[in-house]
């Protein structure tokens, strides 16, 4: 004895399967991001403070997605230069704008790792003893999990030292 199945049910079931298979695909690599202070922890006004960003995508089978790095400098610092590897675009890195933005031109591929250097100068007039904390963020567009979407890293602080007299 065979049971007849109406065609409408098959059509509805097929549409349901089609809807499930049309979900957005996400990158499944895992990024790592760190920001380090390369210069001394004390700097006088007018001296350069150097930071290094280290980025990596740990997957060898998938990419990590589209990458943007942002760094809002403390008001006591001004950007001097941003040194990026080939394949990155510096959108903003200027003394008059405290917001540094760097974007990877292509997808952040699995197995990739990069180093970016940011040079900033302590502005004149900053009071001796001022402590400068600097935090940067690496953001992945369309990550596989929300935890892999945004990484924040803070470098060691810099304390502004007393200026020496230049006689």
N, C-alpha and C positions, 0 to 999 in steps of 0.2 A: 504494500500500500504506500503510495507516494503522496506527499502533501504538496499542494501547489503553493508557490510563493509569489505574491503579487510583485510585479515589476517595479511599482512605485517604492516599495521597501528597499529593493536593491539600489535604486537610484538615490534614495536618501542616505543609505549606508555608504555608497560610493562617494557622495558629496562630503560626508563626514570624514572619510579617510582623506579625501583631497584637501580638506581644510586643515587637518592635522599635519599633512606633509608640506604645507605651504608656510610654515612658521619661519621666522627670520633666522638666518644662520649667524652665529657669533664666533668670534675668534676664540681659540681655546688655549693659546699660549699663556704663560704666566710671566709677567714683567717683574723686574726688580729695579729699584731706584734708590740712589743715595746721593746726598750732598755733603761734601767735605770742605773744611776750611784748609787751604794749602799754606797760607801765610801765617805769621805769628798771631797769637791771641791778643796782642796789644798793638795798636796802630795810632800814629799821631795824625792830626788833621793834614790833609794833602797827600797822605800815603795811600798806596794801593793795597787792597785786600783781595785775595784771590780764592775763588771757590771752584770746585770740580764736581760736576754731575756725572755719575756712573749709571748707565742704563743697560739692561739686558732683557732679552726674551728667551726664556728657558726651553721652550718647546722645539723639538727637531722635526715635528710633524705638522705643526700649524703655526699661523702667525699670531701676534698679540693684538693686532688692530692698528688703528691710526693714532699716532702719538703727538701730543702737544705738551710742552713744558712751560710752566709759568713760574715767575719768581718776582714777587713784589719786594723791592729793596726797602730797608728801613729809611726813613726820611733823612737820616744823617749820612747816607751813602748815595753816590751817583755812579751810574754805569759808565765804564770806560770802554770796554770791548767784550764781545762774546765770540769765542773761537769755537766753531762747530765743524764736524767732519762733513765731507761731501754727502749730499743727499738731505741736508737740513736747510731750512730757511729761517733766518732771524727776522722776525716781524717787528720786534721792538727791542732796542738795546742802545739807549741814548741818555746822556746826562740829564736832560730836561724831563725825562719820563721814568719814574721809579719802577714801572711794570715791564719786565723782560718777558718776551714771548718767543719761543722757538718751536718750530713744527717740523716733523719728519715729512719729507716730500712724498714718499711712498709708504706702503704698509710696513709696520715694524715686524719684520720676518723672524720666525723661529731661528734660534742660534745667533741672531745679531747681538752685538754689544758695542756700545759707544761711550766716548768720553767727551764732555763739553766743558770748556773753561770759561768762567765769567770773572772779569776783572772790574772791581768797583773802587772808588776813591772816597775816603772820609772827607766830607765837606768841611771847608774852613768855617770856624766859628763854633764847632761842636765842642761842648764843655768836656774837659778832662774828667775821666771816670764814667762817662756814659757807656752803657753796655748795649752792644748791637747784636740782636738776634735776627737771623735770616732763615726763612723757610721757603722751600720751593715745592711745587707739585707737578707730578707727571700724570697726565690724564690719557686713558685709552678710550677711544670711541668704540662702541659696541663690544664690550668685553664679554667673555663667556659667563662670568659671575660678577655681581656688583662689587665684591671684594677686590677684584682684579682691575677695576675701572679707574681708581684714583689712588696714587701713592703720595704721601707727604713726607718730606725729609728736612730736618733742621740741622744746619752745620753748627759747630762749636761757636760760642759767642766771641765777639771781639770787644775789648775794652779800649776806649779812646784814652791815649796817654797824654802827658803834658807835652806841649810843643817846646822845642828847644829854640833858644834865641840864635839867630843867624847874624852875627856881628860882622 
